Amino acid sequence: MQVIIDEAGADQRFDRFMRKYCKIYPEVKLGDIYLWIRKWEIKVNWKKVKEEYRVKIWDKVVFMQDHLWKKDLRTLISPKDKKIKKLEIEDVQKMIIYEDKNRIVFDKPAWVIIHPSDKHWNDLCMNDYLETYVNLKCEMWNVKLDWVETFKPSFGYRLDKDTSWVLIAAKNYPALQYINEIIRERQIEKKYLAIVVGDFPKHMIIDKSLEKIYDKKFDRSHMVVDRSGLKAQTECRNRKIIYHPDLWEISLLEVKIDTWRMHQIRIHLSSEWYPVLWDIIYGNPAVNRKLYKHLNINRQLLHCRKYSFVDMWSQKRKEFVANVSSDFEKIIELKH
């Protein structure tokens, strides 16, 4: 079997192309793809290539053996597939803030993960909503999905499951390349809202280097403050002091970051003794228990409200704003 690389699939690493191509085959693991490449069971233009080879337009990807087609894996319907079948286009449209020919901007709700994982394999994720929306929309307008084998609309970055915020999906490969580039070059401005424990100062800049470590006990990675780690800076402004009879004083912050480190806002605020409410890794367990008991909130109160950057096509600044969710409003509306 052969696959011809078109414009949507060109100029990307061979292994990345194969990962996207094999997404429709749930039994194909990531390790299988790299094994086939190393054993030259998948070639390009009948030649042996390595993972880092960048595929070009009109390249032929040749499968030397029928690994993927011994049986039609798409006929295997998992519980998640059944859930996806029930999704209607209106379900996804409720999340969409903005859409043009190059991107779709979502207001991602809390609790929804971006990509499937071992712990959430059968849960609906943002990738499912995105793919379902594009497929249903193309069916409605009878549009052929010319990128289906080489490129699918993709998110340019990941988010914590509990964090609600603006999430951008690229509809084509140039749009995806651009968002990855401006993230690397720190040309995106992001502003968060966070609700933290305590009476926070009017203004604070937290400049502490961070390092990622793995905790075997809890089987997860987290960040620690370490001078030898990666540079990270977080700027916080106190927008409101809120008093609750059981939580005592809490603060609504506007937060801006220039560096994109894992858990940056959460670890920085915790290191200054102002942890984000319901942060189960860096937070205050006693306050978290009270938050759930009295307000029935059990997710970290961190929300990316504003996201802006210069658009590569119009050269004008694009700005997207996501409204706060009901749990945020429940806190903000408390007497202060």
Secondary structure by P-SEA (a helix, b strand, c coil): cbbbbccccccccaaaaaaaaacccccccaaaaaaaaaacccccccccccccccccccccccccccccccccccccccaaaaaaaaccaaaaaaacccccccbbbbcccccccccccccccccccaaaaaaaaaaaaaaaaccccccccccccccccccccccccbbbbbccaaaaaaaaaaaaaccbbbbbbbbbccccccbbbbbbbbbbbbbcccccccccccccccbbbbbbbbcbbbbbccccbbbbbbbbbcccccaaaaaaaaaaccccccccccccaaaaaaaaaccccccccccccbbbbbbccccbbbbbbbbbcaaaaaaaaccc
